[in-house]
Amino acid sequence: MQALARLGYAVNGLLHILIAGIAIAVALGGSGGESADQSGALGQLASSPGGVFVLWTVVVGLAALGLWLLLSAFLLKGGDPKKKWSHRASEIGKAVVYFLLAATASTFASGGSTSSSASASDASAQLLAAPGGVVLLVVVGLGVLAIAVYFVQKGARQKFTEDISVPGGTTGRAIIALGVVGYVAKGIALAVVGVLVVIAAVTLDPSKSSGLDGALKSLIALPYGGLVLGTISVGLMAYGGYCFARAWRARL
């Protein structure tokens, strides 16, 4: 299980590097119509030689990591009961995310496809159609913003070093640099996602909420948008590199 959980961190890193590559292409003026999110990354793998094998490896790794986090949440012993339950909620939430990613990857591995941005817009539309949907969607957006703040502060304060055994010397400094840049960049990207969700709620336009792909591509409209998107993309690539380091040095 430990080995498979480490595989999960590695394939998560691979997906982030692929997403960053698509986003860099967008920043340079074209992406070939690919989505700068998990669907785009999985689509790239599906179209590559040996892609089906890699995709099933991604499925196994992500599902195993989700299961590891779920088991860790309930097998935790000792400590402050309040912190224990907050830790459990966090681990369960992350486990659900990895299970969903594994399910998406299995769709591509089986020869199908799906669009994360379309799914986000559809989910937003369903929420808006429900009683109190505007408030619910605002709460979702604020929740994403809270997660974004968590990523930024975890990177800026180097709290991620609690998750790994940092080696000494140049290697350790390089891993810390990747973690700082990666966590901050991912936090900024998630913050844009959260802002777009809130905008979708306020304007009653679910198409505004288009997930990570829409968030990254919306940055192009900003002054020096290509430079901004390129910088964040390099940060996401750094996060992918950190995930590989975590696969190697994670405290499990």
Legacy VTK file of the C-alpha trace (Angstrom):
# vtk DataFile Version 3.0
C-alpha trace
ASCII
DATASET POLYDATA
POINTS 252 float
0.000 0.000 0.000
2.854 2.380 0.762
4.430 1.682 -2.615
1.126 2.243 -4.409
0.486 5.438 -2.433
3.900 6.712 -3.549
2.922 5.810 -7.109
-0.171 7.975 -6.581
1.942 11.008 -5.706
4.114 10.365 -8.768
1.224 10.157 -11.239
-0.312 13.258 -9.648
2.972 15.005 -10.408
2.837 13.751 -14.001
-0.680 15.177 -14.457
0.361 18.576 -13.102
3.360 18.713 -15.433
1.135 17.877 -18.422
-1.402 20.519 -17.368
1.421 23.043 -17.035
2.650 22.152 -20.521
-0.799 22.796 -22.017
-1.085 26.086 -20.116
2.343 27.203 -21.375
1.177 26.466 -24.931
-1.884 28.665 -24.288
0.369 31.427 -22.945
2.443 31.234 -26.140
-0.638 31.615 -28.316
-2.096 28.176 -28.899
-2.939 24.863 -27.248
-4.398 22.824 -30.099
-7.805 23.005 -28.434
-6.668 21.000 -25.408
-8.047 21.717 -21.944
-5.560 22.987 -19.380
-6.860 20.640 -16.700
-6.972 16.971 -15.759
-9.055 16.063 -18.826
-6.523 17.663 -21.153
-3.630 15.902 -19.420
-5.395 12.527 -19.548
-6.320 13.111 -23.185
-2.651 13.679 -23.986
-1.750 10.395 -22.312
-4.532 8.566 -24.178
-3.175 9.744 -27.541
0.442 8.838 -26.733
2.121 5.507 -27.625
1.535 3.136 -24.733
-0.920 5.650 -23.304
-3.471 3.061 -22.209
-0.889 1.346 -19.998
0.126 4.688 -18.481
-3.523 5.630 -17.926
-4.257 2.401 -16.047
-1.126 3.069 -13.988
-2.566 6.489 -13.196
-5.865 4.874 -12.185
-4.167 2.400 -9.852
-1.901 5.039 -8.318
-4.633 7.607 -7.668
-7.104 5.031 -6.327
-4.425 3.566 -4.039
-3.486 7.018 -2.756
-7.149 7.763 -2.066
-7.509 4.481 -0.181
-4.318 5.159 1.789
-5.613 8.584 2.865
-8.980 7.096 3.807
-7.362 4.396 5.931
-5.008 6.946 7.501
-7.975 9.102 8.492
-9.631 6.322 10.494
-6.546 4.545 11.838
-5.092 7.706 13.394
-4.462 7.172 17.125
-3.861 9.532 20.029
-3.515 13.308 19.907
-5.990 16.129 20.493
-9.528 14.837 19.656
-10.466 18.151 17.977
-7.355 18.105 15.796
-7.947 14.412 15.117
-11.379 15.075 13.589
-10.172 18.063 11.579
-7.336 15.876 10.285
-9.811 13.130 9.431
-12.046 15.552 7.537
-9.037 16.826 5.583
-7.789 13.339 4.711
-11.266 12.152 3.696
-11.721 15.214 1.486
-8.407 14.575 -0.263
-9.273 10.883 -0.630
-12.545 11.775 -2.389
-10.658 14.044 -4.811
-8.216 11.272 -5.702
-11.027 8.735 -6.141
-12.794 11.135 -8.534
-9.566 11.680 -10.473
-9.062 7.906 -10.661
-12.610 7.507 -12.016
-11.941 10.160 -14.669
-8.679 8.473 -15.628
-10.459 5.108 -15.918
-12.893 6.677 -18.403
-9.991 7.681 -20.645
-8.238 4.339 -20.119
-11.411 2.551 -21.265
-11.461 4.541 -24.511
-13.935 7.229 -23.462
-13.468 10.903 -22.694
-14.888 13.607 -20.490
-14.511 17.356 -20.004
-13.700 18.687 -16.555
-14.658 22.246 -17.561
-18.035 21.111 -18.922
-18.641 19.055 -15.769
-17.890 22.106 -13.610
-20.294 24.262 -15.626
-23.003 21.574 -15.486
-22.605 21.203 -11.726
-22.851 24.987 -11.318
-25.998 25.052 -13.459
-27.593 22.331 -11.323
-26.773 24.238 -8.145
-28.187 27.490 -9.535
-31.398 25.673 -10.459
-31.841 24.382 -6.894
-33.590 26.361 -4.129
-31.040 28.732 -2.632
-28.668 27.739 -5.401
-27.018 31.139 -5.666
-26.043 31.052 -1.996
-24.842 27.452 -2.292
-22.673 28.287 -5.292
-21.197 31.304 -3.503
-20.369 29.034 -0.556
-18.670 26.582 -2.942
-16.642 29.424 -4.447
-15.617 30.679 -1.019
-14.663 27.117 -0.078
-12.373 26.898 -3.105
-10.863 30.265 -2.138
-10.226 28.927 1.378
-8.411 25.916 -0.107
-6.407 28.329 -2.286
-5.331 30.310 0.784
-4.348 27.029 2.461
-2.100 26.114 -0.476
-0.459 29.547 -0.590
0.280 29.660 3.146
1.448 26.035 3.137
3.942 26.925 0.433
5.013 30.310 1.809
5.495 28.928 5.336
7.068 25.695 4.044
4.545 23.628 6.010
4.773 20.976 3.297
8.097 19.914 4.813
6.024 18.163 7.506
4.821 15.732 4.825
8.237 14.619 3.602
11.669 13.698 4.895
13.741 16.486 3.399
17.242 15.300 2.452
20.237 17.454 3.239
22.336 19.535 0.907
21.481 20.793 -2.553
18.801 18.148 -3.135
16.894 19.222 -0.042
17.092 22.908 -0.977
15.855 22.096 -4.486
12.868 20.146 -3.111
11.978 23.003 -0.770
12.203 25.485 -3.656
9.911 23.309 -5.780
7.446 23.028 -2.900
7.336 26.768 -2.182
6.887 27.773 -5.822
4.533 24.890 -6.579
2.174 25.319 -3.645
1.925 29.099 -4.121
1.275 28.729 -7.872
-1.389 26.078 -7.337
-2.998 28.255 -4.668
-3.173 31.187 -7.086
-4.697 28.970 -9.789
-7.318 27.668 -7.334
-8.053 31.226 -6.227
-8.944 32.129 -9.812
-11.203 29.049 -9.956
-12.955 30.189 -6.766
-13.413 33.746 -8.044
-14.980 32.448 -11.273
-17.385 30.252 -9.279
-18.507 33.285 -7.256
-18.883 35.324 -10.465
-20.993 32.526 -11.961
-23.268 32.681 -8.909
-23.600 36.488 -8.891
-24.205 36.737 -12.652
-26.387 33.585 -12.768
-24.161 32.365 -15.602
-22.868 28.805 -14.957
-20.621 28.991 -18.030
-18.348 31.326 -16.047
-17.533 28.414 -13.739
-15.389 26.277 -16.021
-12.888 24.765 -13.612
-9.121 24.942 -13.858
-9.132 25.153 -17.662
-11.351 28.245 -17.668
-9.426 29.784 -14.772
-6.039 29.476 -16.448
-7.265 30.580 -19.868
-9.090 33.581 -18.358
-5.715 34.972 -17.283
-4.875 35.662 -20.933
-7.371 38.563 -20.874
-5.356 40.346 -18.154
-2.639 42.917 -18.950
0.496 40.883 -19.687
-1.791 37.857 -19.426
0.552 35.597 -21.360
3.367 36.354 -18.937
1.079 35.850 -15.916
-0.206 32.517 -17.253
3.294 31.404 -18.201
4.589 32.183 -14.705
1.774 30.262 -13.013
2.291 27.388 -15.456
5.970 27.151 -14.505
4.804 27.104 -10.876
2.422 24.223 -11.601
5.305 22.382 -13.239
7.305 22.961 -10.048
4.389 21.492 -8.063
4.538 18.431 -10.309
8.251 18.151 -9.570
7.546 18.405 -5.855
4.971 15.594 -6.172
7.699 13.354 -7.610
9.928 14.293 -4.684
7.065 13.503 -2.318
6.635 10.112 -3.969
10.273 9.465 -3.081
10.437 11.036 0.407
6.831 11.065 1.725
6.259 10.309 5.415
3.807 7.400 5.200
LINES 1 253
252 0 1 2 3 4 5 6 7 8 9 10 11 12 13 14 15 16 17 18 19 20 21 22 23 24 25 26 27 28 29 30 31 32 33 34 35 36 37 38 39 40 41 42 43 44 45 46 47 48 49 50 51 52 53 54 55 56 57 58 59 60 61 62 63 64 65 66 67 68 69 70 71 72 73 74 75 76 77 78 79 80 81 82 83 84 85 86 87 88 89 90 91 92 93 94 95 96 97 98 99 100 101 102 103 104 105 106 107 108 109 110 111 112 113 114 115 116 117 118 119 120 121 122 123 124 125 126 127 128 129 130 131 132 133 134 135 136 137 138 139 140 141 142 143 144 145 146 147 148 149 150 151 152 153 154 155 156 157 158 159 160 161 162 163 164 165 166 167 168 169 170 171 172 173 174 175 176 177 178 179 180 181 182 183 184 185 186 187 188 189 190 191 192 193 194 195 196 197 198 199 200 201 202 203 204 205 206 207 208 209 210 211 212 213 214 215 216 217 218 219 220 221 222 223 224 225 226 227 228 229 230 231 232 233 234 235 236 237 238 239 240 241 242 243 244 245 246 247 248 249 250 251
